[in-house]
Amino acid sequence: MSPASTGASTAVGAVATVPSSASAVPGVSRADSDSRMAPGGPGYRRMSFALFLAGVATFALLYSTQALLPLISGEFGVAASEASWTVAAATGGLALFVLPMSALSERYGRRAVMTASLAVAVGVALLVPFAPSLGWLVVLRGVQGAALAGLPASATAYLAEEVRPRALVTAIGLFVAGNSVGGMSGRVITGWVAQEWGWRVAVGAIGVLAVACAVAFRLLLPTPRHFTPGSLRPRVLARTVRDHLSNPLLCRLYAIGALFMTVFGGVYTVIGYRLTEAPFSLPQGIVGSIFLVYLVGTVSASTAGRLVGTLGRRGALYLAGGTTATGLLFSLADTLPLVLLGLVLITAGFFAGHAVASSAVSKTATTGRAQASALYQSAYYIGSSAGSTVGAIAFHAGGWAGTVGVGVLAVLGVVTITVFGTRAARRQTLLAAG
């Protein structure tokens, strides 16, 4: 996730786990709901800061190599398509393990799963700088991504159980802020550190930052008081997942999230190569700072609700797709200001579309909402892995125009699915009227 992207993903999907009342949380009754945390109350500030730091560590680690791919390619003598696996392996690992991790957190507790996830992830992070080959680097990154799946799977469930309903939006917002800051700062820090001391020192610096965040997280996060352990019931989980995957609307939303992330993953995996080559020839530190454009996405994601209110869900998706496609076309220019404008539009369109799709998942799923959100996150990160890999292959074969072509095809996929959904909705309306 991208960070903000990974932040938006977690945040909007997290709404699905937020109860509408105290009684909606297992093991918590209306009578004892006042014992849960609220702003200004005992433990709330510690809890908020702890989860903020967890978000910083998670997304700084997840995308720590993305801004460094040209340097990794240079050291190992590989093309962009091969170096991109250091990103795809991490996001792919997260995509595959987010659903199992959500089940483990139901049995062993949110705090325990988050602590174990961070411990494994930061342990691997300290090994990454010493990877002797690209193959070992990809393996370590895959393990790291799988471990990090425990954070989005558990953090929002912890908040739903331990924070009063009226304070949940604020609490989730702080966690999302950590996601965004981690994802963005990880890329910016590695860019500048690598410019002076190389990519190994840069990823090592992120590892040290993550260790500090993980230790502070464990010391600060209050012991859960309202968690009720559940049993690991594979049949129930499998039935819930099967029901979600047999819902046409949910499947369309999962596909839309994956396709939007295919564009975003491809663009931001390859952009470093484009900007370090002629005619731009930018230094690594400046290339890393390009990721500050993510701040645009934070704004566009926050306005997605107003877009849906004005244009409807499908109208907002058309606008997001159009904005993303326009940005892709602008990025073809050989003038840096136009390329930057293109990145701004791509980022704004992606975050808006992702926010609309992921929020629609939470509204569509009437049962098993946590699993519905986890499936969306899986599709989302699969799209990230696919975009990173296919976008890099296209760049190797046809330059930046090849990567843009992949992005345009993905946007066309979003539009096609949305058109199909519009027609399906009209048919349902006509049948209901009949």
ABEGO torsion letter per residue (X at the ends): XBAAAAAAAAAAAAAAABBABAAABBGBBAAAAAABBBBGBBGAAAAAAAAAAAAAAAAAAAAAAAAAAAAAAAAAGBBAAAAAAAAAAAAAAAAAAAAAAAAAAAAAEAAAAAAAAAAAAAAAAAAAAABABAAAAAAAAAAAAAAAAAAAAAAAAAAAAABBAAAAAAAAAAAAAAAAAAAAAAAAAAAAAAAAAEAAAAAAAAAAAAAAAAAAAAAABBBBAABBBBBBBAAAAAAAAAAAAABAAAAAAAAAAAAAAAAAAAAAAAAAAAAABOAAGBBAAAAAAAAAAAAAAAAAAAAAAAAAAAAEAAAAAAAAAAAAAAAAAAAABABAAAAAAAAAAAAAAAAAAAAAAAAAAAAABABGAAAAAAAAAAAAAAAAAAAAAAAAAAAAAAEAAAAAAAAAAAAAAAAAAAAAAAAAAAAAAAAAAX
